[in-house]
C-alpha cells in the first residue's frame, strides 16, 4: 500500500471517522476564530472532571472501585501489619472514628440533596420563563443552555452521589456487632470512601456553581448571544465540518485510493455511497430490525477488499465495464435489508471478502 497516496483513514483499520476527527481537530487548533471561543481552562477542567458517562455506567464504575478497595484493604489488614490503622488509633476509639465518618457521609448526603432540591428547580424555572417571555428560539436556546451550563453532567453526578450515599447510610451491616479486625477493615474502607465522597461533592459544588453562574448570565441578551457564538464555534461548526468532509471523502474514496485505475475513462469502476441499480448483483447484505445509520467505514479494510478484487479482475479480459459498489450512504437512517456491496461483472467476492465487508462498515442504532 502506498502510504503517501492512501491517507483517508486513521488508526489500524483506517477508520474514516478518526481520520476526519483528526483533520477537524487540527483545524480547530489553527483557526484563530475558533481558538478565541474556547472554554476557559477552569471550565474545560470542570467538564472533564464531571465526565460524560451515563448514570448507570457511573454507578457501575463505583461498584468496581468499591470491590477493588475491599480487596486492597483485606491485603493491608491481613498481610501488611505496619499499615494497619488499629496500630495508629486505639482500639476503643475505632468505633468512635467510624461513627464520626458515618455522620460526615450523612452530612455530605444532606448537602447534596439540598443543592439538588433548591438550586436546580429554581434555575431551570427562571431560565425557561425568561426564554419563553422574551420570544427566543426556545428549542435551540434551551439545548444551548443545557449544554453550556453542564446541566446534564452536574445532574447526573449529583444524583449518582445521592444514590451512593443513601445506600451507604442505610447499609445494615454497619449497625451489627463485629470483631476488632472487622472494625479495622470498616475504618480503612470508610476513611477512603469519605475522602472520595468529599472530592466528588467538591466537584459537584463547583459544577452547580458554574451551572448557577451560566443560568444568571443566560437571562441577559448580550451574554446569551456570546453563549450562542461559543456554542456554534465549539460544537456546531466542527460537527458540520466533520459531516461534510466525511461525506466528501467517502464519495471520492475510489479516486483517492486507486487514482488512474478507476479514472473516468476506465472500464473499471469502484463506487461508494451510490451505484446500485437493476444491473448490479448484491454480494453482501445485512439485516437490522431497528433503525440504524452508517457512522464509520474502515477504509484500510475496504482498500484490501478492492485490491483483491482488482487483482482477480486483471486475469480476465474486461472489455465491458466492470464495477463494484458499496452503495450504503453515510449518516442516513435505514433498517431491514441493507446492501453493503454489489457488483456488475468481474469476479464474485469470496467468503473472506464478505466477512471483511461486514467488518468494514460500522453501524449504530438511531437514537432519535
MIGU-456385 format. One record per residue: y, x, z of N, C-alpha, C in turn; residue in three letters. Coordinates in pm, whole numbers, padded with zeros to 5 digits, always signed. Atoms other than C-alpha are relative to their C-alpha. Layout:
! MIGU-456385
YXZYXZYXZALA
...
This chain:
! MIGU-456385
-00121+00085+00000+00000+00000+00000+00125+00087+00000UNK
-00124-00075+00008+00342+00129-00095+00095-00048+00109UNK
-00081+00044-00113+00530+00115+00236+00148-00006-00033UNK
-00141+00005+00036+00865+00186+00069+00033-00129-00074UNK
-00023+00120+00079+00821-00113-00159-00028-00127+00080UNK
+00044+00119-00072+00646-00350+00077+00063-00003+00138UNK
-00071+00009-00128+00889-00434+00354+00036-00144+00030UNK
-00032+00140-00026+00860-00807+00401-00079-00055+00118UNK
+00075+00046-00117+00654-00820+00717+00019+00095+00115UNK
-00012-00081-00120+00672-00697+01073-00127-00004+00082UNK
+00119-00005-00082+00403-00594+01317-00122+00046-00078UNK
+00124-00050+00059+00043-00503+01244-00039-00080-00123UNK
+00044+00086+00110-00028-00801+01020+00114-00042-00093UNK
-00112+00032+00088+00315-00817+00859+00057-00138+00022UNK
-00054+00132-00033+00450-01122+01039+00136-00020-00065UNK
-00127+00030+00066+00726-01278+00830+00108-00037+00101UNK
-00098+00040-00101+00895-01431+01135+00052+00119+00079UNK
-00043-00120-00072+00903-01094+01317+00094+00083-00086UNK
-00085-00076+00092+01050-00927+01011+00139-00062-00008UNK
-00128+00069+00007+01323-01190+00983+00075+00012+00132UNK
-00064-00011-00132+01390-01179+01358+00064+00137+00017UNK
-00056-00135-00010+01444-00803+01334+00128+00013-00084UNK
-00119-00005+00086+01690-00844+01045+00117-00073+00066UNK
-00105+00080-00064+01883-01116+01230+00055+00074+00122UNK
-00044-00074-00119+01894-00905+01547+00091+00116-00040UNK
-00085-00109+00048+02034-00609+01353+00136-00054-00045UNK
-00126+00062+00043+02294-00841+01203+00086-00038+00120UNK
-00075+00039-00120+02392-00970+01548+00064+00122+00067UNK
-00053-00121-00064+02438-00613+01673+00107+00069-00083UNK
-00097-00067+00087+02654-00512+01376+00119-00090-00036UNK
-00107+00093+00035+02867-00825+01323+00096-00013+00118UNK
-00096-00002-00109+03183-00796+01530+00034-00140+00051UNK
-00030+00137-00042+03247-01172+01533-00108-00053+00094UNK
+00108+00044-00088+02905-01236+01686-00002+00079+00129UNK
-00003-00083-00121+02940-00945+01928+00104-00052+00098UNK
-00110+00047-00086+03267-01090+02059-00038-00126+00078UNK
+00038+00125-00065+03092-01415+02153-00125+00013+00087UNK
+00119-00018-00082+02806-01264+02351+00023-00049+00143UNK
-00008+00031-00143+02726-01370+02706+00045+00125+00076UNK
-00033-00112-00087+02869-01156+02982-00129+00059+00056UNK
+00119-00067-00053+02630-00909+03142-00061-00080+00115UNK
+00049+00079-00112+02606-01125+03455-00073-00125-00045UNK
+00065+00122+00051+02526-01443+03259-00131+00032-00069UNK
+00124-00040+00067+02267-01261+03050-00108+00037+00101UNK
+00096-00037-00105+02103-01115+03362-00052-00125+00070UNK
+00041+00124-00066+02100-01457+03528-00095-00079-00088UNK
+00088+00071+00093+01944-01614+03218-00140+00063-00002UNK
+00129-00068+00000+01669-01350+03217-00075-00023+00130UNK
+00066+00022-00129+01602-01399+03589-00052-00143+00012UNK
+00046+00139-00004+01579-01776+03552-00120-00022-00091UNK
+00116+00009+00089+01338-01734+03262+00000-00127-00083UNK
+00014+00115+00090+01223-01984+03002-00137-00066+00013UNK
+00135+00056-00015+00875-02069+03131+00006-00146+00044UNK
+00009+00140-00042+00767-02429+03185-00028-00009+00149UNK
+00024+00022-00143+00732-02579+03532-00144+00030+00036UNK
+00142-00023-00028+00352-02574+03514-00033+00148-00005UNK
+00028-00143+00013+00343-02213+03396+00058+00078+00116UNK
-00064-00067-00113+00583-02108+03671-00084-00015+00127UNK
+00086+00022-00117+00363-02266+03939-00132+00076-00014UNK
+00124-00074+00024+00054-02110+03780+00019+00149+00028UNK
-00028-00142-00026+00214-01764+03790+00015+00026+00149UNK
-00014-00016-00145+00300-01817+04156-00137+00001+00067UNK
+00135+00003-00056-00062-01905+04233-00071+00133-00023UNK
+00060-00132+00028-00178-01585+04062+00058+00106+00091UNK
-00065-00096-00091+00078-01386+04262-00054-00016+00142UNK
+00050+00025-00135-00044-01550+04584-00142+00053+00016UNK
+00138-00052-00006-00408-01464+04506+00000+00152+00009UNK
-00009-00147-00004-00317-01101+04436+00053+00048+00135UNK
-00054-00036-00130-00115-01091+04757-00107-00009+00109UNK
+00107+00016-00099-00410-01220+04961-00102+00112-00012UNK
+00093-00112+00021-00636-00956+04806+00060+00129+00055UNK
-00068-00121-00047-00380-00685+04883+00005+00006+00151UNK
-00011-00003-00146-00327-00787+05243-00136+00015+00067UNK
+00134-00018-00055-00701-00804+05301-00038+00148-00003UNK
+00028-00143+00009-00733-00445+05182+00079+00078+00106UNK
-00084-00071-00098-00446-00336+05408-00053-00021+00141UNK
+00041+00032-00137-00571-00513+05719-00134+00062+00034UNK
+00136-00044-00030-00934-00410+05689-00025+00148-00031UNK
+00030-00136+00043-00906-00064+05532+00109+00100+00037UNK
-00109-00094-00024-00562+00093+05579+00066-00034+00133UNK
-00041+00041-00134-00512+00069+05951+00143+00043+00033UNK
-00135-00048-00032-00188+00271+05956+00108-00089-00061UNK
-00097+00096+00054-00024-00011+05757-00002-00131+00077UNK
+00017+00129-00067-00128-00283+05997+00124-00037+00080UNK
-00122+00047-00067+00160-00490+06125-00021-00015+00150UNK
+00022+00021-00144-00007-00557+06461+00006+00131+00078UNK
-00021-00126-00069+00029-00185+06539+00149+00027+00021UNK
-00145-00014-00013+00406-00220+06499+00055-00107+00095UNK
-00046+00112-00083+00456-00561+06663-00107-00031+00104UNK
+00095+00035-00106+00296-00652+06994-00075-00127-00036UNK
+00086+00111+00040+00006-00892+06956+00049-00134+00053UNK
-00044+00127-00055+00156-01155+07183+00128-00051-00067UNK
-00121+00041+00070+00469-01162+06964-00026-00034-00147UNK
+00032+00027+00141+00289-01201+06631+00020-00148-00031UNK
-00014+00144+00022+00272-01580+06668+00147-00041-00002UNK
-00142+00034-00002+00643-01591+06752+00068+00037-00133UNK
-00058-00044+00128+00733-01393+06439-00043-00095-00112UNK
+00050+00093+00102+00512-01619+06226+00075-00133+00007UNK
-00073+00127-00016+00682-01927+06372+00143+00011-00051UNK
-00137-00021+00047+01027-01781+06301+00004+00000-00153UNK
+00005-00004+00146+00929-01707+05941-00028-00138-00059UNK
+00028+00137+00046+00792-02060+05904+00125-00085+00006UNK
-00126+00074-00011+01122-02201+06028+00096+00043-00110UNK
-00088-00050+00107+01308-01978+05781-00038-00063-00134UNK
+00043+00063+00124+01097-02113+05495+00039-00147-00004UNK
-00043+00140-00007+01175-02466+05614+00150-00011-00028UNK
-00144-00003+00028+01547-02378+05608+00023+00020-00150UNK
-00010-00019+00145+01502-02249+05252-00024-00131-00073UNK
+00033+00128+00063+01342-02581+05160+00115-00099+00014UNK
-00111+00092-00024+01627-02777+05316+00121+00033-00087UNK
-00115-00043+00082+01893-02572+05137-00023-00035-00147UNK
+00029+00025+00141+01719-02604+04801+00003-00149-00033UNK
-00001+00145+00023+01665-02979+04832+00142-00055+00004UNK
-00139+00045-00011+02026-03029+04940+00079+00032-00126UNK
-00072-00039+00122+02157-02838+04639-00041-00088-00118UNK
+00047+00086+00109+01940-03042+04402+00056-00141+00016UNK
-00037+00140-00024+02028-03374+04565+00150-00026-00014UNK
-00144+00023-00001+02405-03324+04584+00071+00049-00126UNK
-00079-00060+00108+02526-03094+04310-00040-00052-00137UNK
+00043+00038+00134+02314-03190+04009+00044-00141-00040UNK
-00043+00135+00042+02376-03568+04007+00150-00012-00019UNK
-00145+00009+00009+02748-03527+04069+00050+00069-00127UNK
-00046-00075+00117+02794-03262+03799-00039-00068-00130UNK
+00046+00065+00123+02585-03442+03537+00077-00130-00023UNK
-00075+00125+00015+02756-03776+03606+00144+00027-00042UNK
-00139-00032+00033+03100-03613+03587+00013+00039-00146UNK
-00009-00047+00138+03037-03437+03256-00032-00112-00098UNK
+00037+00109+00090+02865-03736+03095+00113-00103-00010UNK
-00111+00096-00001+03152-03966+03197+00117+00051-00084UNK
-00114-00054+00074+03417-03734+03055-00030+00012-00148UNK
+00036-00012+00142+03230-03674+02731+00011-00136-00068UNK
-00006+00134+00059+03195-04049+02670+00144-00051-00006UNK
-00136+00052-00007+03553-04125+02772+00091+00066-00103UNK
-00087-00072+00093+03710-03856+02552-00049-00010-00143UNK
+00045+00023+00135+03509-03961+02250-00055+00123-00069UNK
+00056-00121+00061+03340-03626+02195-00130-00035-00071UNK
+00129+00019+00066+03037-03587+01972-00108+00016+00106UNK
+00077+00000-00124+02812-03685+02260-00131+00077-00009UNK
+00131-00065+00007+02469-03570+02142+00014+00151-00009UNK
-00019-00144+00018+02588-03229+02025+00060+00063+00124UNK
-00066-00058-00116+02816-03171+02322-00089+00001+00124UNK
+00088+00004-00118+02560-03278+02581-00108+00107-00012UNK
+00098-00107+00019+02298-03047+02429+00065+00136+00020UNK
-00075-00123-00020+02561-02775+02419+00020+00027+00149UNK
-00025-00014-00144+02642-02838+02784-00126+00043+00075UNK
+00124-00035-00067+02280-02828+02898-00043+00144-00029UNK
+00039-00136+00039+02220-02506+02704+00088+00105+00064UNK
-00094-00100-00050+02532-02322+02812+00006+00007+00152UNK
-00005+00000-00146+02509-02424+03178-00133+00040+00064UNK
+00135-00033-00050+02140-02321+03209-00057-00113+00085UNK
+00038+00115-00082+02080-02673+03341-00152-00013+00011UNK
+00145+00014-00002+01713-02690+03240-00065+00113+00080UNK
+00059-00116-00067+01638-02338+03367+00021-00008+00152UNK
-00029+00011-00143+01809-02392+03703-00080-00114+00061UNK
+00076+00114-00052+01648-02734+03747-00147+00030+00013UNK
+00142-00034-00005+01301-02604+03665-00030+00094+00116UNK
+00023-00095-00108+01328-02310+03906+00021-00063+00136UNK
-00027+00065-00129+01475-02525+04183-00114-00094+00038UNK
+00110+00093-00029+01205-02791+04155-00128+00077+00033UNK
+00119-00082-00027+00933-02522+04144+00003+00054+00143UNK
-00011-00054-00135+01064-02366+04464-00018-00109+00104UNK
+00018+00112-00093+01080-02706+04635-00149-00035+00013UNK
+00145+00031-00002+00716-02777+04540-00074+00104+00082UNK
+00071-00108-00070+00601-02437+04669+00032-00001+00150UNK
-00039+00001-00142+00799-02451+04997-00053-00123+00071UNK
+00056+00121-00061+00683-02808+05060-00148+00018+00027UNK
+00144-00024-00018+00322-02706+05011-00024+00094+00118UNK
+00017-00096-00110+00363-02411+05249+00034-00065+00134UNK
-00043+00062-00125+00545-02621+05509-00105-00094+00058UNK
+00098+00098-00048+00266-02879+05528-00145+00050-00014UNK
+00135-00055+00009-00028-02643+05479-00068-00008+00136UNK
+00056+00029-00132-00267-02750+05759-00057+00120+00074UNK
+00069-00110-00069-00437-02416+05831+00091+00077+00094UNK
-00090-00076-00086-00125-02266+05987+00011-00060+00139UNK
-00009+00064-00131-00146-02516+06274-00132+00010+00078UNK
+00129-00011-00067-00509-02435+06359-00008+00131+00078UNK
+00015-00124-00076-00607-02178+06625-00075+00105-00082UNK
+00063-00107+00078-00708-01838+06479-00008+00126+00083UNK
+00019-00127-00069-00815-01490+06584+00119+00092-00022UNK
-00111-00094+00020-00569-01198+06623+00001+00062-00139UNK
+00006-00061+00133-00695-01047+06299+00052-00096-00107UNK
-00049+00099+00095-00632-01369+06107+00151-00018+00013UNK
-00144+00012-00020-00287-01393+06265+00074+00119-00061UNK
-00058-00117+00065-00216-01041+06143+00010-00021-00150UNK
+00000+00031+00142-00313-01148+05793+00111-00100-00032UNK
-00104+00102+00021-00088-01454+05822+00139+00061+00009UNK
-00131-00062-00016+00202-01236+05939+00036+00081-00124UNK
-00026-00078+00119+00170-00999+05644+00035-00090-00118UNK
-00020+00090+00113+00142-01282+05390+00131-00075+00014UNK
-00122+00078-00022+00421-01489+05545+00125+00085-00016UNK
-00116-00089+00012+00655-01189+05559+00033+00026-00147UNK
-00023-00029+00142+00608-01101+05192+00050-00126-00072UNK
-00040+00124+00066+00635-01465+05082+00142-00040+00038UNK
-00137+00033-00042+00953-01512+05285+00102+00082-00078UNK
-00090-00085+00079+01114-01218+05105+00009-00051-00144UNK
+00002+00053+00137+01005-01358+04767+00079-00129-00008UNK
-00071+00128+00001+01135-01703+04855+00150+00019+00017UNK
-00142-00028-00018+01467-01558+04971+00063+00047-00131UNK
-00051-00047+00129+01512-01374+04641+00005-00114-00101UNK
+00006+00113+00092+01407-01684+04448+00114-00098+00028UNK
-00109+00091-00038+01651-01903+04642+00136+00058-00037UNK
-00127-00064+00035+01929-01648+04587+00029-00015-00149UNK
-00017+00017+00145+01871-01660+04209+00039-00144-00032UNK
-00033+00141+00023+01876-02040+04221+00143-00034+00043UNK
-00137+00025-00045+02201-02038+04419+00100+00051-00102UNK
-00088-00053+00106+02366-01813+04159-00008-00088-00124UNK
+00017+00088+00115+02220-02037+03890+00077-00130+00016UNK
-00071+00124-00026+02363-02350+04049+00152+00024+00000UNK
-00143-00034+00006+02699-02177+04095+00045+00010-00146UNK
-00035-00011+00142+02700-02091+03722-00001-00138-00066UNK
+00009+00137+00052+02594-02448+03643+00125-00080+00037UNK
-00118+00074-00046+02879-02591+03851+00127+00052-00065UNK
-00117-00060+00065+03132-02347+03705+00011-00046-00146UNK
-00001+00045+00139+03031-02438+03348+00033-00149-00008UNK
-00029+00144-00001+03044-02809+03438+00149-00026+00015UNK
-00143+00020-00021+03401-02782+03564+00081+00047-00120UNK
-00070-00047+00120+03507-02579+03260-00021-00093-00118UNK
+00036+00083+00115+03336-02822+03025+00092-00122-00013UNK
-00086+00118+00006+03574-03105+03114+00135+00032-00063UNK
-00127-00041+00062+03867-02904+02972-00022+00020-00150UNK
+00018-00010+00146+03908-02938+02592-00001+00143-00053UNK
-00006-00138+00050+04003-02571+02541-00126+00077+00037UNK
+00122-00067-00043+03708-02447+02744-00120-00051-00077UNK
+00111+00057+00076+03475-02686+02565-00002+00055-00142UNK
-00007-00057+00135+03596-02553+02229-00053+00144+00000UNK
+00053-00136-00011+03522-02197+02344-00152+00000+00015UNK
+00146+00012-00017+03174-02305+02454-00067-00034-00132UNK
+00056+00034+00132+03115-02462+02111-00007+00123-00089UNK
-00005-00120+00084+03219-02142+01939-00106+00100+00042UNK
+00101-00095-00049+02996-01926+02160-00140-00051-00028UNK
+00131+00059+00027+02704-02166+02124-00038+00016-00147UNK
+00027-00016+00143+02737-02156+01746-00031+00145-00035UNK
+00019-00142+00032+02760-01776+01739-00132+00054+00054UNK
+00120-00055-00064+02468-01715+01973-00127-00071-00045UNK
+00121+00078+00028+02229-01996+01876-00006-00055-00142UNK
+00005+00073+00127+02324-02193+01565+00000+00095-00120UNK
-00013-00090+00115+02433-01916+01326-00125+00087-00018UNK
+00123-00079+00019+02136-01682+01394-00119-00084-00043UNK
+00112+00087+00038+01895-01976+01366+00008-00039-00147UNK
-00016+00036+00142+02040-02081+01029-00024+00119-00091UNK
+00025-00121+00079+02040-01724+00901-00149+00028-00010UNK
+00145-00026-00002+01677-01681+01006-00074-00099-00087UNK
+00068+00103+00081+01574-02010+00845+00019+00026-00149UNK
-00028-00021+00143+01744-01939+00511-00063+00129-00051UNK
+00056-00129+00041+01633-01576+00499-00152-00007-00011UNK
+00146+00013+00003+01273-01665+00579-00044-00079-00123UNK
+00032+00078+00120+01268-01928+00304+00015+00084-00125UNK
-00027-00080+00118+01417-01688+00051-00106+00109-00020UNK
+00101-00106+00010+01177-01403+00130-00136-00058-00036UNK
+00131+00062+00025+00875-01635+00131-00014-00043-00146UNK
+00007+00049+00137+00956-01792-00205-00001+00114-00102UNK
-00006-00114+00091+01016-01447-00362-00098+00110+00039UNK
+00094-00101-00050+00725-01269-00193-00077+00068-00112UNK
+00080-00059+00108+00532-01216-00516+00075+00114-00068UNK
-00078-00106+00062+00813-01016-00677+00023+00117+00095UNK
-00023-00105-00098+00880-00824-00356-00125+00085+00021UNK
+00125-00073-00024+00513-00727-00323-00055+00068-00125UNK
+00070-00050+00119+00398-00677-00682+00092+00031-00117UNK
-00096-00038+00101+00710-00650-00895-00041-00033-00142UNK
+00027+00016+00142+00629-00595-01264-00135-00066-00028UNK
+00134+00056+00021+00267-00704-01220+00006-00151-00021UNK
-00012+00146+00010+00375-01067-01182+00139-00037-00050UNK
-00136+00025+00049+00707-01046-01369+00002-00123-00090UNK
-00020+00125+00075+00849-01331-01575-00081-00002-00130UNK
+00072-00002+00127+00679-01219-01899-00149+00023+00012UNK
+00142-00030-00020+00339-01154-01748-00084-00127-00005UNK
+00094+00112-00002+00032-01376-01786-00059-00024+00139UNK
+00051+00011-00136-00041-01326-01416+00113-00048+00091UNK
-00100+00054-00092+00142-01529-01153-00058-00012+00140UNK
+00031+00024-00141+00135-01530-00775+00120-00073+00058UNK
-00111+00084-00045+00343-01805-00616-00015-00037+00148UNK
-00005+00040-00141+00446-01905-00265+00092-00120+00014UNK
-00083+00117-00029+00576-02242-00148+00008-00102-00110UNK
+00000+00096+00110+00517-02418-00479-00112+00040-00096UNK
+00095-00038+00103+00297-02414-00788-00129-00078-00002UNK
+00124+00077+00001+00028-02668-00701+00016-00120-00093UNK
-00005+00111+00095-00043-02912-00986-00139-00047-00037UNK
+00128+00061+00039-00315-03103-01165-00097+00103-00058UNK
+00086-00097+00064-00446-02791-01341-00051+00107+00096UNK
+00043-00100-00098-00500-02592-01022-00120-00051+00078UNK
+00120+00032-00077-00820-02580-00822+00021+00047+00143UNK
-00016-00042-00140-00793-02582-00440-00107+00100+00041UNK
+00093-00101-00050-00951-02277-00282-00019-00010+00151UNK
+00007+00007-00147-00868-02316+00089+00076-00124+00045UNK
-00060+00123-00053-00799-02649+00262-00026-00006+00150UNK
+00015+00021-00144-00737-02706+00632+00046-00141+00033UNK
-00034+00137-00039-00707-03036+00815+00058-00002+00140UNK
-00063+00016-00131-00475-03125+01103+00015-00149+00029UNK
-00015+00140-00039-00490-03457+01286+00143-00033+00038UNK
-00136+00023-00048-00145-03415+01436+00100+00066-00096UNK
-00102-00062+00085+00181-03335+01252+00023+00146+00040UNK
-00022-00143-00022+00227-02960+01215+00101+00051-00101UNK
-00089-00067+00094+00465-02720+01043-00040+00146-00010UNK
+00028-00142+00021+00412-02375+00893+00116+00081+00055UNK
-00107-00074-00066+00607-02134+01113-00003+00150-00027UNK
+00008-00143+00024+00483-01790+01012-00111+00030-00100UNK
+00100-00047+00095+00289-01603+00744-00021+00149+00024UNK
+00033-00141-00018+00110-01273+00799-00013+00063-00139UNK
-00013-00040+00139+00220-01111+00477-00089+00118-00036UNK
+00090-00111+00032+00011-00794+00500-00140-00052-00031UNK
+00131+00062+00028-00299-01012+00510+00002-00066-00138UNK
-00014+00063+00131-00175-01212+00211+00003+00105-00111UNK
-00005-00109+00097-00098-00886+00028-00142+00052-00029UNK
+00138-00047+00015-00456-00771+00089-00083-00097-00083UNK
+00073+00102+00076-00595-01100-00045+00039+00003-00147UNK
-00049-00001+00140-00378-01093-00358-00041+00128-00072UNK
+00039-00127+00061-00456-00726-00420-00146-00004-00042UNK
+00142+00014+00035-00829-00802-00413-00017-00093-00120UNK
+00010+00095+00112-00780-01098-00648+00046+00066-00130UNK
-00049-00069+00119-00577-00884-00891-00098+00105-00050UNK
+00097-00101+00041-00838-00609-00888-00120-00063-00071UNK
+00109+00072+00068-01108-00863-00982+00048-00052-00135UNK
-00056+00055+00123-00878-01009-01247+00010+00107-00109UNK
-00012-00108+00096-00834-00669-01412-00128+00025-00079UNK
+00128-00019+00067-01202-00669-01501-00024-00104-00108UNK
+00017+00107+00097-01158-00981-01710+00113+00005-00103UNK
-00104+00013+00103-00967-01049-02029+00085-00122+00034UNK
-00084+00112-00043-00676-01262-01908+00113-00023-00100UNK
-00100+00035+00101-00504-01359-02232+00068-00132+00036UNK
-00061+00123-00049-00449-01702-02080+00075+00029+00129UNK
-00077-00020-00122-00209-01745-01793-00084-00035+00121UNK
+00075+00018-00124-00393-01700-01465+00097+00011+00116UNK
-00087-00013-00117-00225-01764-01135-00070-00049+00125UNK
+00045+00042-00133-00293-01803-00766+00125-00040+00078UNK
-00117+00050-00071-00060-02001-00544-00033-00035+00145UNK
+00007+00041-00141-00002-02058-00174+00109-00106+00017UNK
-00104+00103+00019+00179-02393-00204+00062-00057+00127UNK
-00053+00058-00123+00241-02473+00163+00144+00045+00023UNK
-00141-00031-00023+00614-02492+00237+00025+00033+00146UNK
-00038-00040-00135+00771-02329+00539+00080-00110+00069UNK
-00080+00086-00087+00902-02544+00823+00012-00143-00051UNK
+00005+00139+00046+00802-02875+00663-00112-00070+00076UNK
+00099+00073-00080+00623-03130+00883-00102-00065-00092UNK
+00107+00058+00080+00287-03232+00740-00122-00020+00089UNK
+00123+00025-00074-00056-03350+00853-00111-00033-00099UNK
+00113+00029+00088-00402-03429+00718-00047+00125-00070UNK
+00047-00115+00079-00544-03204+00445+00119+00079-00054UNK
-00106-00090+00047-00321-02906+00369-00065+00109-00085UNK
+00053-00102+00091-00390-02681+00071+00074+00131+00027UNK
-00060-00130-00026-00331-02321+00173+00000+00089-00123UNK
+00011-00086+00118-00444-02163-00151-00065-00077-00114UNK
+00056+00061+00120-00516-02280-00507+00015+00099-00114UNK
-00008-00092+00113-00568-02108-00841-00022-00076-00131UNK
+00027+00048+00134-00575-02167-01212-00047+00119-00081UNK
+00058-00114+00068-00809-01934-01397-00025+00113+00098UNK
+00027-00114-00086-00911-01597-01265-00120-00022+00089UNK
+00118+00010-00086-01190-01525-01016+00026-00085+00124UNK
-00011+00079-00123-01259-01751-00717+00006+00093+00121UNK
-00002-00077-00125-01192-01629-00365-00138-00003+00064UNK
+00127-00001-00071-01497-01520-00171+00019-00049+00144UNK
-00003+00056-00136-01582-01625+00185+00096+00078+00090UNK
-00090-00081-00082-01395-01332+00344+00146-00032-00031UNK
-00137+00031+00039-01080-01407+00146+00047-00134+00057UNK
-00037+00132-00052-01086-01771+00254+00026+00004+00150UNK
-00023-00015-00144-01117-01673+00619+00136+00067+00025UNK
-00127-00071-00016-00824-01433+00580+00119-00089-00034UNK
-00109+00093+00033-00612-01703+00416+00031-00090+00119UNK
-00021+00086-00118-00663-01930+00717+00066+00077+00113UNK
-00060-00082-00105-00572-01642+00946+00146+00033-00031UNK
-00133-00045+00040-00261-01552+00747+00108-00104+00024UNK
-00100+00108-00012-00089-01891+00778-00008-00059+00140UNK
-00003+00048-00141+00019-01987+01132+00080-00128+00010UNK
-00063+00130-00017+00097-02348+01210+00025-00027+00148UNK
-00026+00049-00136+00247-02507+01520+00014-00150-00005UNK
-00011+00146-00007+00228-02866+01629+00146-00041+00011UNK
-00138+00047-00002+00550-03053+01562+00027-00076+00129UNK
-00030+00058-00130+00711-03147+01893+00102-00113-00006UNK
-00104+00104+00010+00970-03392+01760-00061-00138-00005UNK
